[in-house]
């Protein structure tokens, strides 16, 4: 350690407060970077584990492969492990559940038994081809009296829909028509199996599926050349090359169908969607840039103020022969010492903070959603190296400019501090209006701001960065949640009930009184058409729709709500329901916003379905049926409805239409009057929310109404809510962290700046400034800081937000909207924080002895 380094180290020790403030700034910055990187890794790890726990672990699926193709896939260098899978249905005559008349055989090899989630309740999983493990749901819900050790002889085959000529899967509900079950079971083999265990109903089995799951076994060595099975592969390298490699392998082996586990691969950061890839990386670049800039600002301000205070010290070194290089290196050495102490502490603080946060989050997730997996603190060498690398780079950038400035300080200028304080009349000149409007104190405050220009700029820069950080991250998280919701189905119900035959609404009302039902709604739906004027059709939809005589054909989904449900919906929209109950002028609430996935660009697009206004009328037409060529030239007019409101709010159970359609919500009485003299088919649907959806489904099925279809979407909805919940935890946690960093940044900068002005304040008090006048001066300084910061911070934030919007635009297309509430909040918060920071700092020094403050060298 040379003499300059020793002097620098001694100066750091003597100025304990300033050194501590600088180290705290670095620690906070490093903790933020560590927390963000660790949170990102941990969040993705949770999503991976949760998906595997629900759906099993596989990356590529090769459908309907033969023995030779299996061998080729297994010997491929990219294959880490291979699962063999096959399935089939057998009639389950013992089942008392008319909606589940089948036994669904899902067969795996030994690898599949390990990689697919199956919870054994009793016994064990099968180990030979003549053994099965049955679902506990079959015994409980189907009332089937099977037990371990029983032997079953079954005819296994596939479900077939004669109407469409297609094979049916577990995701297809039981097909019925007016005469009952319309589907067929085509058997291909007879097999005798022994039950060796019972399992919980697999999470990957839809609740509406018509077959109870039975797990069977595939022996790889017995697969013959004529057997057709599915091959699910776990690959060795998780990168984008797996998509082209898998397709190339399939083409070379004559495999017609290849599927990818897109959701799981997306959590690994692997996607073959170029637009999504651009979105992810551009968003990552923007948000990491914001974090690094915020960190640099936080640390730079600390070092900048440090160098400003050390001007005399550097001048003294220069006066005794220190070279430019030695003075520059003294600042770098100061940064190295502070970094060596602060970086390890910051990393540990970041990890500890995230670990404690996970402890609280896991409790919330378990209680609210019953999530099987927990957020675990994932600390990887790469995350630590990233945190260290960014922190070191940040400290270097933060010290570089102060170091360059320090190297150019001459002895005379340093001792006189001519570079830090500007005393020319032009520099400190203020408008006469300032004194006239705000008084002498405001003028002195403004002159102080201009005189201490570097400290003033450092404070304003800190405020600007804080504004940009907060608004950018808030906008980013809001857009992230919006994008996630656009890609989900936005289910608002647990169970859907409808009939395969013509049924009246009163036949469904009994189900509203079932146990555990918390909310219910019955909606009648009818399909109609309308011709929409050219100016009412959004420009981006015109090239996708057909026009005739200047009008565009729209299909209309007419939804009738009972009076109670409609009144609740009208209140949600913000209109008077009584205005819609008058039958002389039928009115409808129009849902004018839709979301769809563009087939060519693979973008999720949010757009208006119609550009209209309240008061305009829509003529409802009959839908063409039968032979289109023999249809009348003009469709029959059913009636007209007046637009009573336009909204993007959707009632429970209703899904918005796609391109070229519009949803109309009317009271049930209006719907009845419109369709009273027509033969248009009206279908009633019931939607239920339940505190125990599985028990509610069982109760519905026990009614033994063979015409009723039950779709329990609780698990799918739960998964989507879980995604939103986890995203909210991630995003709002990030916003909270950024907010704390911003507040700490402002307090750090202002308190240090105020401490460096102790002698200046002592001088003002010595010439007679009263405490009241002193406080007014500080208040006006706070206003000057806030106004200046907002003048620069808000436009920069808007530019960053627009950049984030452009990045999400690669995959999700929707209008750019400024977060006005966040902007208003940040305006109020800036003045509040600046004022509080300055008053707090002043309270620490205003009672100091004037003479001692004038003599004070160190802070």
SULJOWO-V636584 format. One record per residue. PHI is phi in radians with two decimals (none if undefined). PSI is psi as a letter, one per 20 degrees, with the letter a starting at -180 (999 if undefined). OMEGA is omega in radians with two decimals (* if undefined). Layout:
PHI,PSI,OMEGA / PHI,PSI,OMEGA
This chain:
none,o,-3.12 / -1.41,r,-3.02 / -1.16,h,3.14 / -1.12,g,3.12 / -1.14,h,3.11 / -1.13,g,3.12 / -1.13,g,3.12 / -1.08,g,-3.14 / -1.12,g,3.12 / -1.14,h,3.12 / -1.11,h,3.09 / -1.09,g,-3.11 / -1.21,g,-3.12 / -1.17,h,3.12 / -1.68,m,-3.00 / -1.05,g,-3.06 / -1.13,g,-3.14 / -1.12,g,3.12 / -1.11,h,-3.14 / -1.17,g,3.11 / -1.06,g,3.13 / -1.11,g,-3.14 / -1.13,h,3.11 / -1.09,g,3.09 / -1.05,g,3.13 / -1.16,g,-3.13 / -1.07,g,3.13 / -1.08,g,-3.13 / -1.10,g,3.14 / -1.12,g,3.12 / -1.08,h,3.13 / -1.12,g,-3.13 / -1.09,g,3.13 / -1.09,g,-3.12 / -1.09,g,-3.11 / -1.16,g,-3.13 / -1.14,g,3.14 / -1.17,g,3.12 / -1.08,g,3.11 / -1.08,g,3.12 / -1.09,g,-3.09 / -1.18,h,-3.13 / -1.12,g,3.13 / -1.14,h,3.09 / -1.07,g,3.11 / -1.09,g,-3.10 / -1.11,h,3.10 / -1.11,g,-3.11 / -1.13,h,-3.13 / -1.17,g,3.12 / -1.16,g,3.13 / -1.12,h,-3.14 / -1.13,h,-3.11 / -1.64,h,-2.96 / -2.16,j,-3.14 / 1.52,r,-3.09 / -1.91,o,3.00 / -2.80,q,-3.07 / -2.05,h,-3.11 / -2.28,p,3.11 / -2.06,p,3.03 / -1.81,o,-3.05 / -1.49,q,2.98 / 0.91,m,-3.12 / -1.86,q,3.14 / -1.70,r,-3.10 / -1.06,g,-3.14 / -1.09,g,3.12 / -1.18,h,3.09 / -1.07,g,-3.14 / -1.09,h,3.13 / -1.15,g,3.13 / -1.15,g,-3.10 / -1.15,h,-3.11 / -1.49,i,3.14 / -1.16,q,-3.09 / -1.14,h,-3.10 / -1.51,i,-3.12 / -1.60,o,3.09 / -1.52,g,3.05 / -2.60,q,-3.04 / -2.26,p,3.08 / -1.84,p,3.01 / -1.76,p,-3.07 / -2.48,q,3.01 / -2.60,r,-3.14 / -2.58,r,3.12 / -3.13,r,-3.12 / -2.06,q,3.01 / -2.38,q,3.12 / -1.15,p,3.13 / -2.02,n,-3.05 / -1.17,h,-3.11 / -1.30,i,-3.07 / -1.22,p,3.07 / -1.58,i,3.12 / -1.59,o,-3.06 / -1.19,i,3.11 / -1.51,i,3.12 / -2.33,m,-3.08 / -1.60,j,-3.04 / -2.14,q,2.89 / -1.87,p,-3.08 / -1.73,o,3.14 / -1.51,o,3.04 / -2.01,o,-3.01 / -1.85,p,3.10 / -2.34,q,2.96 / -1.47,a,-3.06 / -1.07,h,3.13 / -1.14,g,3.13 / -1.10,h,3.11 / -1.07,h,-3.12 / -1.47,h,-2.98 / -1.63,i,3.07 / -1.79,p,-3.06 / -1.28,o,3.07 / -2.46,p,-3.10 / -1.78,o,-3.13 / -1.37,p,3.11 / -1.60,g,-3.11 / -2.57,q,-3.13 / 1.35,c,-3.09 / -2.66,r,3.05 / -1.43,q,-3.11 / -1.14,q,3.13 / -2.17,i,3.06 / -2.35,r,-3.08 / -1.25,i,-3.12 / -1.77,j,3.14 / -2.15,q,3.06 / -2.46,q,2.96 / -2.08,p,-3.04 / -1.76,q,3.14 / -1.36,p,3.10 / -1.09,h,-3.13 / -1.08,h,3.14 / -1.13,h,-3.12 / -1.35,g,-3.07 / -1.33,g,-3.04 / -1.53,h,-3.12 / -1.48,i,3.14 / 0.99,k,3.14 / -1.56,p,-3.05 / -1.59,m,3.06 / -1.83,q,3.08 / -2.52,r,-3.12 / -1.06,p,-3.13 / 1.82,i,3.12 / -1.19,q,3.06 / -1.89,p,3.13 / -2.16,p,2.99 / -1.93,o,-2.99 / -2.28,q,3.00 / -1.73,o,-3.02 / -1.83,p,3.12 / -2.83,b,-3.10 / -2.25,q,3.05 / -1.41,q,-3.05 / -2.39,p,3.09 / -1.80,o,-3.09 / -1.10,h,-3.09 / -1.16,h,-3.11 / -1.82,i,-3.11 / 1.24,k,-3.09 / -2.13,q,3.06 / -1.31,q,-3.13 / -1.83,q,-3.12 / -2.09,a,-3.13 / -1.14,h,3.13 / -1.45,i,3.09 / -1.68,p,3.10 / -1.19,r,3.13 / -1.10,p,-3.07 / -1.49,p,3.14 / -2.30,q,2.96 / -2.38,a,-3.09 / -1.09,h,-3.10 / -1.62,j,-3.12 / 2.05,b,-3.13 / -1.22,p,-3.06 / -1.79,i,-3.10 / -1.44,r,-3.14 / -2.14,q,3.03 / -1.94,o,-3.14 / -1.75,o,-3.07 / -1.49,q,-3.11 / -2.29,i,3.12 / -2.68,q,3.06 / -1.99,p,-3.01 / -2.49,q,3.05 / -1.93,p,-3.09 / -2.24,q,3.12 / -1.97,p,3.11 / -1.36,p,-3.11 / -2.02,i,-3.14 / -3.03,r,3.02 / -2.14,q,-3.13 / -2.21,r,2.99 / -1.20,q,3.11 / -1.00,p,-3.07 / -1.03,q,-3.13 / -1.16,h,-3.13 / -1.54,j,3.06 / -1.65,o,3.10 / -1.06,q,-3.10 / -1.17,h,-3.12 / -1.56,i,-3.10 / -1.09,q,-3.04 / -1.49,j,-3.10 / -2.21,p,3.01 / -1.37,p,-3.04 / -1.28,p,2.98 / -2.26,p,-3.11 / -1.48,p,3.08 / -1.95,a,-3.04 / -2.16,q,3.04 / -1.98,p,3.06 / -1.61,o,-3.03 / -1.04,h,-3.06 / -1.26,i,-3.10 / -1.77,j,3.10 / -1.17,p,-3.08 / -1.60,r,-3.11 / -1.18,i,-3.13 / -1.66,i,-3.14 / -1.26,q,3.08 / -2.07,p,3.14 / -2.31,r,3.03 / -1.79,q,3.12 / -2.07,o,3.10 / -1.89,p,-2.97 / -2.03,p,2.90 / -1.72,o,-3.01 / -1.51,r,-3.13 / -1.42,h,-3.10 / -2.03,p,3.12 / -1.66,n,3.03 / -2.55,r,-3.03 / -1.16,i,-3.13 / -1.20,i,-3.09 / -1.11,h,-3.12 / -1.18,g,-3.14 / -1.21,h,-3.13 / -1.13,g,-3.12 / -1.12,g,3.12 / -1.15,h,3.11 / -1.16,g,3.11 / -1.10,g,-3.14 / -1.12,g,3.14 / -1.12,h,-3.13 / -1.19,h,-3.11 / -1.76,j,3.12 / 1.32,k,3.10 / -1.50,p,-3.00 / -1.40,h,-3.00 / -2.13,p,3.07 / -2.24,p,3.07 / -2.12,q,3.11 / -2.10,q,3.08 / -1.39,m,-2.95 / -1.04,h,-3.09 / -1.14,g,3.14 / -1.13,g,3.14 / -1.11,h,3.12 / -1.12,h,3.10 / -1.18,h,3.05 / -1.41,i,-3.12 / 1.47,j,-3.11 / -2.01,p,3.12 / -2.60,q,3.09 / -1.71,j,3.08 / -1.56,o,-3.08 / -1.05,h,-3.14 / -1.16,g,3.10 / -1.14,h,3.11 / -1.07,g,3.11 / -1.10,g,-3.14 / -1.05,g,-3.09 / -1.07,g,-3.06 / -1.29,h,3.12 / -1.23,h,3.08 / -1.13,g,3.11 / -1.07,g,3.13 / -1.11,g,-3.12 / -1.16,g,-3.04 / -1.21,h,3.09 / -1.21,h,3.07 / -1.09,g,3.12 / -1.09,g,-3.14 / -1.12,g,-3.11 / -1.14,g,3.12 / -1.08,g,3.09 / -1.09,g,3.12 / -1.16,g,3.11 / -1.06,g,-3.14 / -1.08,g,-3.12 / -1.08,g,-3.09 / -1.35,h,-3.13 / -1.05,g,-3.14 / -1.04,g,3.14 / -1.09,g,-3.12 / -1.26,h,3.14 / -1.09,g,3.11 / -1.16,h,3.11 / -1.07,g,-3.14 / -1.15,h,3.11 / -1.06,g,3.12 / -1.25,h,-3.08 / -1.53,j,-3.08 / -0.98,g,3.13 / -1.10,h,-3.14 / -1.10,g,3.12 / -1.17,h,3.07 / -1.10,h,3.10 / -1.11,g,3.09 / -1.06,g,3.14 / -1.11,h,-3.11 / -1.20,h,3.14 / -1.81,j,2.97 / 1.86,j,3.13 / -1.19,p,-3.13 / -1.44,r,3.09 / -1.02,g,-3.12 / -1.11,g,-3.13 / -1.14,g,3.12 / -1.16,g,3.12 / -1.13,g,-3.13 / -1.18,h,3.12 / -1.15,h,3.10 / -1.24,g,3.07 / -1.07,h,3.12 / -1.11,g,3.09 / -1.04,g,3.10 / -1.12,h,3.13 / -1.15,g,-3.13 / -1.12,g,-3.13 / -1.11,h,3.12 / -1.15,g,-3.13 / -1.08,h,3.13 / -1.47,g,-2.96 / -1.40,h,-3.06 / -1.08,g,3.10 / -1.05,g,3.13 / -1.12,g,3.14 / -1.09,g,3.12 / -1.12,g,3.13 / -1.11,g,3.13 / -1.14,g,3.11 / -1.10,g,3.13 / -1.15,g,3.14 / -1.12,g,3.14 / -1.08,g,3.13 / -1.17,h,3.12 / -1.06,g,3.11 / -1.13,g,3.12 / -1.04,g,3.14 / -1.06,h,3.13 / -1.04,g,3.10 / -1.25,g,-3.08 / -1.10,g,-3.10 / -1.05,h,3.11 / -1.12,g,3.14 / -1.11,g,-3.09 / -1.12,g,-3.12 / -1.13,g,-3.09 / -1.28,h,-3.04 / -1.38,h,-2.99 / -2.14,i,-3.11 / 1.10,k,-3.11 / -1.17,p,-3.09 / -1.33,h,-3.13 / -1.76,q,3.14 / -2.01,q,3.00 / -1.16,p,3.13 / -1.98,q,3.14 / -1.29,o,-3.13 / -1.72,o,3.13 / -1.91,o,3.14 / -1.94,q,3.12 / -1.08,h,-3.13 / -1.17,h,-3.14 / -1.16,h,3.11 / -1.19,g,3.12 / -1.11,h,3.09 / -1.09,g,3.14 / -1.09,g,-3.14 / -1.14,g,-3.11 / -1.08,g,3.13 / -1.13,h,-3.13 / -1.15,g,3.13 / -1.12,g,3.10 / -1.08,g,3.14 / -1.11,g,3.14 / -1.14,g,3.14 / -1.09,g,3.13 / -1.09,g,-3.09 / -1.18,h,-3.11 / -1.66,i,-3.02 / -1.11,g,-3.11 / -1.13,g,3.06 / -1.04,h,-3.14 / -1.17,g,3.10 / -1.09,g,3.13 / -1.15,h,-3.13 / -1.15,h,-3.10 / -1.18,h,-3.08 / -1.67,i,-3.12 / -1.27,p,3.06 / -1.52,r,-3.07 / -1.07,g,-3.08 / -1.15,g,-3.13 / -1.11,h,-3.13 / -1.17,g,-3.12 / -1.16,h,3.12 / -1.40,i,-3.07 / 0.97,l,-3.10 / -1.24,h,-3.11 / -1.40,h,-3.07 / -1.63,h,-3.05 / -2.05,p,-3.13 / -1.80,p,-3.07 / -2.02,j,3.14 / -1.19,q,-3.11 / -1.06,h,-3.12 / -1.14,h,-3.08 / -1.16,g,-3.04 / -1.74,j,-3.12 / -1.18,p,3.13 / -2.20,r,3.14 / -1.25,q,3.11 / -1.16,h,3.13 / -1.14,h,-3.12 / -1.07,g,-3.13 / -1.19,h,-3.08 / -1.13,h,-3.07 / -1.50,g,-3.00 / -1.82,i,3.11 / 1.82,r,-3.10 / -1.09,h,-3.10 / -1.04,h,3.13 / -1.15,h,3.14 / -1.15,g,3.11 / -1.10,g,3.12 / -1.05,g,3.14 / -1.17,h,3.09 / -1.14,h,3.08 / -1.06,g,3.13 / -1.05,g,-3.11 / -1.27,h,-3.11 / -1.20,g,3.11 / -1.68,m,-2.95 / -1.06,g,-3.07 / -1.16,g,3.12 / -1.18,h,3.11 / -1.11,g,3.14 / -1.13,h,3.11 / -1.09,g,3.13 / -1.19,g,3.13 / -1.09,g,3.11 / -1.04,g,3.11 / -1.08,g,3.12 / -1.15,g,3.13 / -1.05,g,3.14 / -1.08,h,3.13 / -1.11,g,3.11 / -1.09,g,-3.11 / -1.10,g,3.13 / -1.03,g,-3.06 / -1.12,g,-3.08 / -1.17,h,-3.13 / -1.14,g,-3.11 / -1.21,h,3.08 / -1.06,g,3.12 / -1.11,g,3.13 / -1.06,g,-3.10 / -1.21,h,3.09 / -1.10,g,3.12 / -1.21,h,3.11 / -1.11,g,3.12 / -1.17,h,3.13 / -1.11,g,3.13 / -1.10,h,3.13 / -1.13,g,3.14 / -1.15,h,3.13 / -1.13,h,-3.10 / -1.51,i,3.12 / -1.71,r,-3.11 / -1.48,i,3.12 / 0.95,l,3.13 / -1.34,p,-3.13 / -2.02,j,-3.12 / -2.35,r,3.12 / -1.71,h,-3.04 / -2.35,p,3.03 / -1.98,p,3.12 / -2.19,p,3.01 / -2.64,r,-3.06 / -1.98,q,3.10 / -1.43,i,3.10 / -2.04,r,-3.14 / -1.12,o,-3.09 / -2.33,q,3.11 / -1.49,r,-3.08 / -1.08,h,-3.08 / -1.11,h,-3.14 / -1.25,i,-3.13 / -1.72,i,-3.01 / -1.08,h,-3.14 / -1.08,h,-3.10 / -1.29,i,3.12 / -1.24,i,-3.07 / -1.71,j,3.14 / -1.19,q,3.09 / -1.06,q,3.05 / 1.32,i,3.12 / -1.25,p,-3.11 / -1.79,h,-3.13 / -2.71,q,-3.14 / -2.57,q,3.08 / -2.67,p,3.06 / -1.95,p,-3.09 / -2.15,p,3.03 / -1.72,p,-3.07 / -2.16,q,3.08 / -2.47,q,3.13 / -1.67,p,3.12 / -2.36,a,3.07 / -2.29,r,3.08 / -2.68,q,3.03 / -1.93,p,-3.03 / -1.83,p,3.13 / -1.07,q,-3.06 / -1.00,g,-3.08 / -1.25,i,-3.13 / -1.60,i,-3.11 / -1.63,p,3.10 / -0.98,q,-3.05 / -1.01,h,-3.07 / -1.26,i,3.12 / -1.71,i,-3.02 / -1.07,h,-3.12 / -1.33,i,3.13 / -1.86,i,-3.10 / -2.12,r,3.12 / -1.67,p,3.12 / -1.97,q,3.11 / -2.53,o,-3.12 / 0.98,k,3.10 / 1.36,j,3.13 / -2.14,q,-3.10 / -1.93,p,3.10 / -1.34,p,3.06 / -2.07,q,2.94 / -1.68,q,-3.02 / -2.06,p,2.99 / -1.74,o,-3.13 / -1.65,p,-3.09 / -2.02,p,3.10 / -1.82,p,3.13 / -1.91,q,3.06 / -1.13,r,-2.97 / -1.05,g,-3.10 / -1.11,g,-3.12 / -1.14,h,-3.13 / -1.18,h,3.12 / -1.09,g,3.12 / -1.14,h,3.13 / -1.20,g,3.11 / -1.06,g,3.09 / -1.11,h,3.10 / -1.09,g,-3.13 / -1.31,h,-3.14 / 1.72,k,3.11 / -2.21,r,-3.14 / -1.52,o,-3.09 / -1.12,h,-3.10 / -1.09,h,-3.13 / -1.16,h,-3.10 / -1.65,i,-3.10 / -1.52,i,-3.14 / -1.33,p,-3.04 / -1.51,i,3.13 / -1.22,h,3.06 / -2.25,n,-3.11 / -1.01,p,3.12 / -2.09,q,-3.14 / -2.40,q,2.98 / -1.62,p,-3.07 / -1.77,p,3.01 / -1.47,o,-2.97 / -1.78,j,3.14 / -2.24,p,3.14 / -2.27,r,3.05 / -2.27,p,3.13 / -2.54,r,3.10 / -1.77,o,3.14 / -1.23,p,-3.07 / -1.14,h,-3.09 / -1.47,g,-3.08 / -1.50,i,-3.10 / 1.07,k,3.07 / -1.61,q,2.93 / -1.56,o,-3.01 / -1.97,p,3.00 / -1.90,p,-3.08 / -2.63,r,3.02 / -1.33,p,3.07 / -1.46,h,-3.11 / -2.73,p,3.06 / -1.82,n,-3.13 / -2.39,a,-3.13 / -2.58,q,-3.13 / -1.06,p,3.13 / 1.87,h,3.12 / -1.28,q,-3.10 / -1.90,q,3.05 / -2.10,p,3.08 / -1.44,p,-3.13 / -1.63,p,-3.08 / -2.06,q,3.07 / -1.24,q,3.12 / -1.53,p,3.10 / -1.05,p,3.10 / -2.30,q,3.07 / 1.25,c,-3.09 / -1.33,o,-3.08 / -1.08,h,-3.07 / -1.14,h,-3.11 / -1.65,j,3.12 / -1.26,q,3.06 / -1.12,q,-3.10 / -1.11,h,3.11 / -2.03,p,3.10 / -1.28,q,-3.11 / -1.20,p,3.10 / -1.47,o,3.13 / -1.36,g,-3.10 / 2.90,a,3.14 / -2.18,q,3.04 / -2.20,q,3.10 / -1.65,p,3.12 / -1.25,o,3.14 / -1.65,h,3.12 / -2.91,q,3.04 / -2.06,p,-3.04 / -2.65,r,2.99 / -1.87,j,3.10 / -1.39,p,-3.06 / -2.05,p,3.10 / -1.17,r,3.10 / -0.98,p,3.05 / 1.62,i,-3.07 / -1.65,p,3.03 / -1.78,p,3.14 / -1.22,q,-3.11 / -1.32,r,3.11 / -1.68,b,-3.11 / -1.16,p,3.08 / 1.38,k,3.12 / -2.45,r,3.13 / -2.63,q,3.10 / -1.69,p,3.05 / -2.03,p,3.13 / -1.89,p,-3.12 / -2.32,r,2.99 / -1.14,q,-3.11 / -1.03,h,-3.14 / -1.09,h,3.11 / -1.13,g,-3.14 / -1.13,g,-3.14 / -1.11,g,-3.11 / -1.21,h,3.13 / -1.22,h,-3.00 / -1.84,j,-3.00 / -1.06,h,-3.08 / -1.83,k,-3.14 / -2.11,r,3.06 / -1.83,k,3.12 / -1.18,p,-3.10 / -1.32,p,3.11 / -1.98,p,-3.10 / -1.94,p,3.08 / -1.51,p,3.06 / -2.18,q,3.05 / -1.99,p,3.10 / -2.16,p,-3.08 / -2.15,q,2.84 / -1.94,q,-3.03 / -2.44,q,3.06 / -1.33,i,3.06 / -2.48,n,-3.05 / -1.02,h,-3.11 / -1.17,g,3.12 / -1.17,h,3.11 / -1.14,g,3.11 / -1.08,g,3.13 / -1.06,g,-3.14 / -1.12,h,3.12 / -1.15,g,-3.11 / -1.18,h,3.14 / -1.25,i,3.08 / -1.22,i,3.07 / 1.02,k,3.03 / -1.56,o,-3.01 / -1.21,i,-3.13 / -1.54,i,-3.08 / -1.55,p,3.01 / -1.86,p,-3.14 / -2.07,p,3.05 / -2.04,o,3.12 / -1.68,o,-3.10 / -1.77,j,-3.06 / -0.99,g,-3.09 / -1.14,g,3.12 / -1.13,g,3.12 / -1.13,g,3.14 / -1.06,g,3.13 / -1.14,g,3.13 / -1.18,g,3.09 / -1.13,h,3.12 / -1.12,g,3.10 / -1.07,g,3.13 / -1.11,g,-3.11 / -1.10,g,-3.13 / -1.13,h,3.11 / -1.12,h,3.12 / -1.14,g,3.11 / -1.05,g,-3.14 / -1.11,g,-3.02 / -1.25,g,-3.12 / -1.25,h,3.01 / -1.11,h,3.12 / -1.15,g,3.11 / -1.08,g,3.12 / -1.06,g,3.14 / -1.09,g,3.13 / -1.09,h,3.13 / -1.10,g,3.12 / -1.13,h,3.11 / -1.09,g,-3.12 / -1.10,g,3.14 / -1.11,g,3.10 / -1.09,h,3.12 / -1.05,g,-3.12 / -1.13,g,-3.14 / -1.08,g,-3.14 / -1.06,g,-3.08 / -1.14,g,-3.07 / -1.21,g,-3.11 / -1.12,h,3.11 / -1.17,g,3.14 / -1.09,g,3.13 / -1.13,g,3.14 / -1.08,h,3.13 / -1.28,i,-3.12 / -1.84,k,-3.12 / -1.02,g,-3.12 / -1.17,h,3.11 / -1.09,g,3.14 / -1.16,h,3.10 / -1.09,h,3.11 / -1.12,g,3.13 / -1.09,g,3.10 / -1.15,h,-3.10 / -1.21,h,3.14 / -1.74,j,2.93 / 1.89,j,3.10 / -1.21,p,-3.11 / -1.38,q,3.07 / -0.97,h,3.13 / -1.15,g,3.10 / -1.14,h,3.12 / -1.08,g,3.14 / -1.13,h,3.10 / -1.08,g,3.12 / -1.05,g,-3.14 / -1.14,h,3.13 / -1.10,g,3.12 / -1.18,h,3.05 / -1.05,g,3.13 / -1.06,g,3.13 / -1.13,g,3.13 / -1.06,g,3.12 / -1.05,g,-3.08 / -1.11,g,-3.13 / -1.10,g,-3.13 / -1.09,g,-3.12 / -1.12,g,3.14 / -1.20,h,3.13 / -1.04,h,3.12 / -1.60,h,-3.01 / -1.16,g,-3.08 / -1.15,g,3.10 / -1.08,g,3.12 / -1.11,g,3.13 / -1.07,g,3.13 / -1.09,g,3.11 / -1.11,g,3.12 / -1.12,g,3.13 / -1.08,h,3.10 / -1.14,h,3.07 / -1.09,g,3.09 / -1.12,g,3.13 / -1.11,h,3.09 / -1.12,h,3.13 / -1.15,g,3.11 / -1.17,h,-3.13 / -1.14,i,3.06 / -1.14,h,-3.07 / -2.15,h,-3.08 / -2.14,p,-3.07 / -1.92,o,3.07 / -2.70,r,-3.05 / -1.19,q,3.10 / -1.47,p,3.12 / -2.28,p,3.10 / -1.31,q,3.10 / -1.39,n,-3.01 / -1.05,h,3.14 / -1.14,g,3.11 / -1.16,h,3.12 / -1.13,g,3.09 / -1.06,g,-3.14 / -1.08,g,-3.09 / -1.23,h,3.09 / -1.10,g,3.13 / -1.10,g,-3.06 / -1.16,h,-3.13 / -1.06,g,-3.13 / -1.14,h,3.14 / -1.14,g,-3.10 / -1.23,g,-3.14 / -1.07,g,3.13 / -1.08,g,-3.14 / -1.12,g,-3.12 / -1.12,g,-3.12 / -1.23,g,3.12 / -1.13,h,3.10 / -1.11,g,-3.13 / -1.14,g,3.14 / -1.13,h,-3.12 / -1.08,h,-3.13 / -1.38,i,-3.02 / -2.14,i,-3.00 / -1.22,h,3.14 / -1.69,j,3.11 / -1.20,q,3.08 / -1.12,p,-3.06 / -1.06,g,-3.08 / -1.13,g,3.13 / -1.12,h,3.13 / -1.15,h,3.12 / -1.15,h,-3.14 / -1.49,i,-2.99 / -1.08,p,3.09 / -1.86,g,-3.07 / -1.86,q,-3.14 / -1.99,999,*
